[in-house]
């Protein structure tokens, strides 16, 4: 294993479809502005209920990305 250094940041993704889709949406969007994303961890899962049905899923993720060499 190499001596990588990571920065960890927190992001939140949401989806009306599923938790899986909320995770994928968050990672895809973050990847557009954050380089070297290597891993993620779901730290919180929430949802919104309307008229007795799930209307929206929301997940909080810790995302780790490698710090580039100078």
C-alpha positions as CSV (number, residue, x, y, z in Angstrom):
1,X,0.0,0.0,0.0
2,X,1.4,3.4,-0.9
3,X,1.6,6.4,1.4
4,X,-1.4,8.4,0.2
5,X,-2.8,11.4,2.0
6,X,-6.5,12.1,1.8
7,X,-8.8,15.0,2.5
8,X,-12.3,14.2,3.7
9,X,-15.3,16.4,2.9
10,X,-19.0,16.0,3.5
11,X,-21.6,16.2,0.8
12,X,-25.4,15.5,0.7
13,X,-27.2,13.9,-2.2
14,X,-30.9,13.6,-2.8
15,X,-33.3,11.7,-5.1
16,X,-37.0,11.1,-5.4
17,X,-36.2,7.5,-6.6
18,X,-33.9,5.7,-4.1
19,X,-31.1,5.9,-1.6
20,X,-28.8,4.3,-4.2
21,X,-29.7,7.0,-6.7
22,X,-29.1,9.7,-4.1
23,X,-25.6,8.3,-3.5
24,X,-24.8,8.1,-7.2
25,X,-26.1,11.6,-7.8
26,X,-23.9,13.0,-5.1
27,X,-20.7,11.2,-6.2
28,X,-21.3,12.1,-9.9
29,X,-21.9,15.7,-9.1
30,X,-18.9,16.0,-6.7
31,X,-16.7,14.3,-9.3
32,X,-17.2,17.3,-11.7
33,X,-15.3,19.6,-9.3
34,X,-13.3,17.4,-7.0
35,X,-10.4,15.4,-8.4
36,X,-9.2,12.0,-7.2
37,X,-12.3,10.8,-5.3
38,X,-11.3,7.4,-3.9
39,X,-14.0,6.4,-1.5
40,X,-17.2,7.3,0.3
41,X,-19.0,6.5,3.5
42,X,-22.7,7.0,4.1
43,X,-23.1,8.7,7.5
44,X,-26.8,9.6,7.6
45,X,-29.9,8.6,5.7
46,X,-33.1,10.7,5.8
47,X,-36.3,10.9,3.9
48,X,-39.3,13.1,3.3
49,X,-42.9,11.7,3.6
50,X,-45.9,13.2,1.8
51,X,-49.4,11.8,2.1
52,X,-48.1,8.7,3.8
53,X,-45.6,7.8,1.1
54,X,-41.9,8.4,0.6
55,X,-41.4,11.5,-1.5
56,X,-37.7,12.0,-1.3
57,X,-34.5,10.3,-0.1
58,X,-31.5,12.2,1.3
59,X,-28.0,10.8,2.2
60,X,-25.0,12.5,3.8
61,X,-21.7,11.1,2.6
62,X,-18.1,11.5,3.8
63,X,-16.0,11.6,0.6
64,X,-12.3,10.9,0.6
65,X,-10.0,12.2,-2.2
66,X,-6.2,12.0,-2.6
67,X,-4.1,15.1,-2.0
68,X,-2.0,15.6,-5.1
69,X,1.8,15.7,-4.9
70,X,3.2,19.2,-5.2
